Amino acid sequence: MTVSDFPLTGSCRCGATRIETARPPVLTAACHCRGCQKMSASAFSLTAMFPAEAFRVTEGSPVPGGAKGEELTHYFCPGCLTWMFTRITGVEAYVNVRPTMFADTGWFSPFIETWTEARHPYAAVAAEHSFEQFPAMEEFGALLEAYAAKG
């Protein structure tokens, strides 16, 4: 993975909500679950997991939308309703950002793909690790280490 100089900045589609991260992601993924298919209006969604302390909203006030509740909250630009990032309950140390929000997306490649049991037959993803559902929490340490070792 090659990431441009930091901070890495980006915005929603209309530009009213802007974000930045001061550090590289700790993991990248493509998710094929039905929820992500519906949220993204596509075959899968893309995610880059950043340390929460390195991520911030620099302009605008994202609003909860889509799936929200006890397990997770998706955040959207209130103007154009672009799905920008997700915070997962119990995993507050990280923020899952849609990598397509960043001005520079050339660094992104999904390292894992999840919920392949719901994958559309035509949706091929070049991820190094695939999971029929979501990886077990016990597997995350090794996945984070393997991703970090890639550089």
C-alpha positions as CSV (number, residue, x, y, z in Angstrom):
1,M,0.0,0.0,0.0
2,T,1.3,3.4,-0.9
3,V,-0.5,6.3,0.7
4,S,0.0,10.0,-0.2
5,D,1.3,12.6,2.2
6,F,-0.7,13.2,5.4
7,P,-3.1,14.5,6.2
8,L,-5.2,12.6,3.7
9,T,-8.3,14.8,3.0
10,G,-11.6,14.2,1.3
11,S,-15.2,15.2,1.1
12,C,-18.7,14.1,0.4
13,R,-20.1,14.4,-3.2
14,C,-21.3,18.0,-2.8
15,G,-18.2,19.1,-0.8
16,A,-20.1,20.4,2.2
17,T,-18.8,17.8,4.6
18,R,-15.0,17.4,4.7
19,I,-12.8,14.8,6.4
20,E,-9.2,14.1,7.0
21,T,-7.0,11.4,8.6
22,A,-3.5,12.0,10.0
23,R,-2.4,8.3,9.7
24,P,-2.8,5.4,7.3
25,P,-5.6,2.8,7.7
26,V,-5.0,-0.3,9.9
27,L,-7.1,-2.5,7.6
28,T,-9.1,-2.2,4.3
29,A,-12.1,-4.3,3.2
30,A,-14.9,-4.9,0.8
31,C,-18.2,-6.1,2.4
32,H,-20.7,-8.1,0.4
33,C,-23.5,-8.2,3.0
34,R,-27.0,-7.3,1.9
35,G,-27.0,-4.2,4.1
36,C,-23.9,-2.8,2.4
37,Q,-25.3,-3.7,-1.0
38,K,-28.4,-1.7,-0.2
39,M,-26.5,1.2,1.4
40,S,-24.1,1.5,-1.5
41,A,-26.6,0.6,-4.3
42,S,-23.8,-1.6,-5.5
43,A,-22.5,-5.2,-5.2
44,F,-20.4,-4.3,-2.1
45,S,-19.1,-1.4,0.0
46,L,-15.5,-0.4,0.6
47,T,-14.0,0.4,3.9
48,A,-10.7,1.7,5.3
49,M,-10.4,1.4,9.0
50,F,-8.6,4.3,10.6
51,P,-7.5,4.9,14.2
52,A,-10.3,7.2,15.7
53,E,-7.8,9.7,17.1
54,A,-6.3,10.2,13.6
55,F,-9.7,10.9,11.9
56,R,-11.7,14.1,12.0
57,V,-14.5,15.9,10.3
58,T,-13.1,19.3,9.3
59,E,-16.2,20.9,7.8
60,G,-19.9,20.2,8.1
61,S,-21.9,18.1,10.6
62,P,-22.5,14.5,9.4
63,V,-25.8,13.0,10.5
64,P,-26.8,9.4,11.4
65,G,-28.6,7.6,8.6
66,G,-29.1,4.1,7.1
67,A,-28.4,1.5,9.8
68,K,-28.2,3.2,13.2
69,G,-28.7,1.9,16.6
70,E,-27.0,-0.1,19.3
71,E,-24.5,-2.0,17.1
72,L,-23.3,0.8,14.7
73,T,-24.1,4.2,13.2
74,H,-23.5,5.2,9.6
75,Y,-22.8,8.9,9.0
76,F,-23.9,10.9,6.0
77,C,-23.5,14.4,4.7
78,P,-26.8,16.1,5.5
79,G,-26.8,17.9,2.1
80,C,-26.1,15.3,-0.5
81,L,-26.7,12.2,1.8
82,T,-23.4,10.6,0.8
83,W,-22.5,7.7,3.1
84,M,-19.1,8.8,4.5
85,F,-18.1,6.7,7.6
86,T,-19.3,4.3,10.2
87,R,-18.7,4.0,13.9
88,I,-19.1,0.5,15.4
89,T,-20.2,0.1,19.1
90,G,-17.5,-1.7,21.1
91,V,-14.8,-0.8,18.5
92,E,-14.5,2.9,19.4
93,A,-10.8,3.0,18.7
94,Y,-11.5,2.9,14.9
95,V,-13.6,4.6,12.3
96,N,-14.6,2.9,9.1
97,V,-14.3,5.4,6.3
98,R,-15.5,5.0,2.7
99,P,-12.2,5.3,0.9
100,T,-13.8,6.9,-2.1
101,M,-14.4,10.1,0.0
102,F,-10.6,10.9,-0.2
103,A,-9.2,13.0,-2.9
104,D,-6.4,10.4,-3.4
105,T,-7.8,6.9,-3.8
106,G,-4.9,5.3,-5.6
107,W,-3.6,3.7,-2.4
108,F,-6.8,1.7,-1.7
109,S,-7.1,-2.0,-2.3
110,P,-9.3,-4.3,-0.1
111,F,-7.2,-6.6,2.0
112,I,-10.1,-8.6,3.2
113,E,-13.6,-9.3,1.9
114,T,-16.5,-10.1,4.2
115,W,-19.9,-11.7,3.8
116,T,-18.9,-13.6,0.6
117,E,-21.9,-15.9,1.1
118,A,-24.0,-12.9,-0.1
119,R,-21.6,-12.0,-2.9
120,H,-23.1,-11.6,-6.4
121,P,-21.5,-14.1,-8.8
122,Y,-20.1,-11.3,-11.0
123,A,-18.5,-9.3,-8.1
124,A,-14.9,-10.3,-8.0
125,V,-12.7,-8.6,-5.4
126,A,-8.9,-9.0,-5.3
127,A,-8.7,-9.3,-1.5
128,E,-6.0,-11.5,0.1
129,H,-8.5,-12.9,2.7
130,S,-12.1,-13.9,2.3
131,F,-14.7,-14.7,4.9
132,E,-18.2,-16.1,4.3
133,Q,-19.5,-13.8,7.0
134,F,-17.5,-11.5,9.3
135,P,-14.2,-12.7,10.7
136,A,-14.3,-13.7,14.3
137,M,-12.9,-11.0,16.7
138,E,-10.1,-13.5,17.6
139,E,-8.9,-13.3,14.0
140,F,-8.6,-9.5,13.9
141,G,-5.2,-9.3,15.6
142,A,-3.6,-11.5,13.0
143,L,-5.3,-9.6,10.2
144,L,-4.2,-6.2,11.5
145,E,-0.6,-7.6,11.8
146,A,-0.7,-9.1,8.3
147,Y,-2.0,-5.8,6.8
148,A,0.7,-3.7,8.7
149,A,3.4,-6.1,7.4
150,K,2.4,-5.2,3.8
151,G,3.6,-1.7,4.5
